Amino acid sequence: MKIAFFEIQPWERERLEETFADQELVFFEQAFKKEDIERVSDCDVISVFIYSFIDKECLLRLPNLKLIATRSTGYNHIDTEAAEAGGVIVCNVPSYGDNTVAEHTFALILSLSRNVHRSHVRRLRNNFSIEGLKGFDLEGKTIGVVGTGKIGYHVIKIAKGFGMEVVAYDLFPKEEMAKEMEFKYVPLKELLGQSDIITLHVPYFKETHHLINTENIIDIKPGAILINTSRGELIDNDALLVGLDQKILAGCGLDVIEGEELIREEKELLYQGDMDVKKMEELIKDHILLGREEVVYTPHIAFYSKEALERILGTTIENIRCYTNGVCQNKVHLS
């Protein structure tokens, strides 16, 4: 069996070579792209991360492919319908960084609430004035948690430790959890209107595309902070610009942003003479947003802790090993 791994770091390669010593392995540090197809056309298994996009065209050109093992919880970077139609199994890592992402969420919140990012920039300029750096306490503030899965649960636990009030929105409310953790579920519009801090913890699907948009951004409590550590496409960049320009939002903490893959590939894109106009527009919006003082941005690293990475690799190894043994683990099912 031949297995290809994309977006692989040296420490991961060492462990994979040891684990799958009896298999033929190929490794790529970069993300999977269509020009790599010829190099992996005979592979039975391909393992990717979130910056590797596998669409229907790619799948049609990979006749031997039987399994895609994504080293992530989300799988919107893979055309799962085309994979299923072609008999290709897609498996993911359902849980690896519940507390990790929740902790990063509060790193972003605290950076904004206590102006840590502004202080750091001033320090680099040898400016030690405290003017304009007055923050606010989290105790007594209301945090709106959109999505109460495993990560949302940890966010609520941490929020309670800060003495915050919690409201939540979820299509499938967990009333026992709400009773245990002493919070209440409310409709999304109500959550937006009463939360001092709003944080998103839902997966990205067609139904959650632009969950925060130019229509409901005006429902947000004036002066609120918006945090996104889930997927960039949950928030319309136009809505963020409206929210900041109209002072609806006091700040944003973004670990993800719509079009973030364009930022990573910007230099390469600029050399393409026929760059898509929509991509260019999205890239410009990203730069406008990331250049604003009220925005704290981290480059999709909420998951990026030593412990979480080890859990990701361990689960991926088990997913592939189970498949080679004729058993399917963590298979993605189309809803």
N, C-alpha and C positions, 0 to 999 in steps of 0.2 A: 504494500500500500504506500502511495506517495502522498505526503502531506506538505502543504505550503503554509508558512506563517508570515503574515505581514504586520508591520508596525511593531517589530520585536526589538527589545533591548538586550544587550549582551548577557545580563544575568539570567534573563528568561531563556535565551538560546541554550545556555549551558545546562539548565535543568531539563529542557525539552530533549536535548540530545541524549541525556542520560536516561530519561524516561522512555523514549521511543527509539532506543538503540537498534531495535530490530526492524525499523521502518525507514523508508527513504524520505529524507527531510530536505526542504529548501527554505531559506530564510531571507526576508527582506526587511530592512529597517524602515523603509518608506511605506506609505499607504498604497493599497491596491489601485491600479489604474488600468484602463482598457489596453494600453500598450504593453501591459505585463501578461496579457492573456496567453500569448504564444509560449511564454516561459513556464506556464503552469497548466497548459491545456491537457496534460496527461495526469493531473493530480486527482486523487479520489476525495481528498479533504482539503479545505482551505479554511484557515483561521484568520480572522480580521478583527480590527478595532473600529471605532466610530468614524474614522476619516476615510475608510475604504468603502466605496459605493459599488454595489453589485446589482446591476439592473437586468432586465430581460435580455437585452442584447449580449451582455457578458455571459449570462447563463447558457444561451444558445451556442456560444462558442467554447463551452467547457463540457464536452460530451461525457467525460469520465467522472465528473463531479457528482458526489453522492451526499456530502455533508459540508455545511458551512457552520463553523463554530465561532460565533462572535464573542469576543471577550468583553461583553457589555450586557447590561440589562435591556436597554433599548435596542431595537433592531430596525428602525426606520431607514437605515442606510442600506437595507437589503430589500429587494423586491420579493417579498415572501410569497405572494400569489404566483408569480412566475416560477419561483423555486418549487412550490408544491405541485404546480402543473407539470413541471419537468421531473418530478420524483426526487427532488433534492431536499433533504432534511435540513432545517435550520434550528440550531440550539443556542441558547444564551446562558448568561450567568444571572440568575434571578435575584440573588442577594449577595452583596459583597461589601458594601460601604454604607450601611444604614446610619451608623453613628458617625462615620467619616464625613459624609455629605452634610449631615445635620450640624456637625461641629463647624464645617466651613461656612455654612449658612450664617451661623452666629459670628464668625470672623468678619463677614461682610457687613452684618448688621452693626457690630461694634465699631467697625471702621467708619461707618457713616454717623452713628449716633454720637461718637466721641471725636469725630474729625481726625482720626488717626492718619488717613491718607493725605489730608491737607497739611497736617503738621509735618509729615515726612517730606513732602515736596518743599515746604518752607525751609526745613533744616538743610536740605541739599543746596539751598540758595543763601545759607547763612542768615536766614531771617527767623528770629526767635520770638517774634511778637505773638501774643495770644489773642489779638483783636480778630473777631470773626470766627473764633474757634470754640465758642460756647456750645457744649453738647446738651444731651438730655438723658435722663435716667430711663432705663427699661422697666424698672419696677412700677407697676400700676398701669403701664401702657397695654393696649390691646394688640395682639398679634393675630392676623388672619392666616390660617394654614389651609392652603388649597391642595387637597390630597392628603389623606390620612393613612397611607400605607406605612411600610416599615420606616422609611425616612421621616415621613410626617410625624409618626409616633415619637421618634427620637427628638425631633424639633420641639414638639409639645412638652416633652419631659424637661428639656433644657429651659424652655420658656418659663415653665412652672418654677424652676430653680431660681430664675431671676425675679420671681414674683409678678409675672405678667398675667393678664387676663387673656384667655384663648377662645377664639371662635374658629369654626372650621367649615369647609365645604367639601363634599364628596358625593359622587353619584350613588355610592353604596355606603351610607353611613354605618358606623360601627358603634351602636348605642352603648354596648357594654364598655367599650373603651372610653367613650365620652363620660359615662358615669364614674368609671374608675379614676380618670384623669381630671375630672371636674371641668369639662368644657362643653360647649354646645354647638350643634350644627345649625347653620343658617343658609339661606339661599345665597348664591354668589354675589348678587347685587347688594344684598344687605351686608355681607362680609366686606365688600369693597368700601361701603359707606361708613363703617364704624371702626375699621382697623387703622391703627397708627403705623403698623408694619404689615405688609402683605408678602407672603413667601409661597412660591409655587413648587409643588412636589407631585406632579402628575406626569405620566408617560406621554409621549407624543404620538398621536394618531390623527387621522383626518378630523375626528370629532373635537380634538383639542387644539387644532391649528388656530393660531391667533385667538387663544382664549381671552387674552387681554388685547383689546382692539380700540380703534378710534371711536367706536360707539359707546363702549362701557368705560373708557378711561375717565370720562367725566363723572362717573359714579363714585370714583375714589375720593376718600376723605381728603380735603385740601391739606397739604403738608405731610402726607404719608410717604413712607419709604417702600419701594418695591424691590423684592429680591427674587432672582431666578437662578437656581442651581440645577435645573432639570434639562430642558431643551430650549434652544434659542427660538425656535418656531412657535413657541407658546405665546410669545409677545410680538405684536406687529411693531416694527421699528418706527413706523409713522406715529403710532400711539405713544411711544416713549417720547418722541420729539414734541408732540402736542402736550403731553403731561408735564414735561420739564419747562417748555416755553410758557405755558399758561400757569405755572407755579402750582399745578395740582399735585405734582410730585416734588418733594423736597430733595429726593435723591434716589438713586438706583444702585443696587449691588448686583452685578451680573457676572456669573461664572460662564455663562453661555449667552450668545447673541445671534440673532437671525443673520445668516450669511457669514458665520465665523470661519467657515472653510475658505471663503474668498480672501480673508485676511491672511491666512496661512499660505495661500498660494498667490499672493498679490504680485510679487515680482514676476512670477511665471506668466500670470495673466496679462500683465502689461506688455509683454512681448508678443502677445497674440494679436495679430492685426484685425481679426474679426470677433473681438470680445463682445459677448452678448450685452445689449444695452441694459437689460434688467439687472444683470450681474453688476455692471458698472454703477448703476443707481444704488443698489444694495450696499456695495462697497463704500460709496460716498457717504451714505447714511451711517454706516458703521463708524467711519472715521469722525463724523460730526459728533456722534454719541460718545465715543471713547475720548474725544478731546474736551468734553465738558467736565467742569470741576465737581459737579454733583454726582458724577458717575464713578463708581469703583468697579474695576474690571479685573478679573483673573482669567487666564487663558484655559478654561475648561479643566481645572485642576481640583475641583471639589472632591473627586474620587481618589486623588493622587497621594495616598499615604502608603508607607511601606507595608503596613498590615493589609490594607485593601488590595494592593497589587498582588500580594502573595495569595490572597483568597481568590482573586480573579484567575490567576494562573492555575491554582489547584483545581478549581471547578472545571476550567477548560480542559485540563488534562483528563479529568474523570469523564467529561462529556465525550471526548475522543476515544478514550480507552473503552468506555461502555459500548460505543458504536462498533469498535473493532471486535468486541466480544458478542456482537449481535443483539445488544440491548440499547434502547434509545432513552437518553436522560435529558431533561430540561428542553424538550422539544417545544418550539414555538408553534402554537395552534392559532390558526386564523379564526377571528371572531365573526 
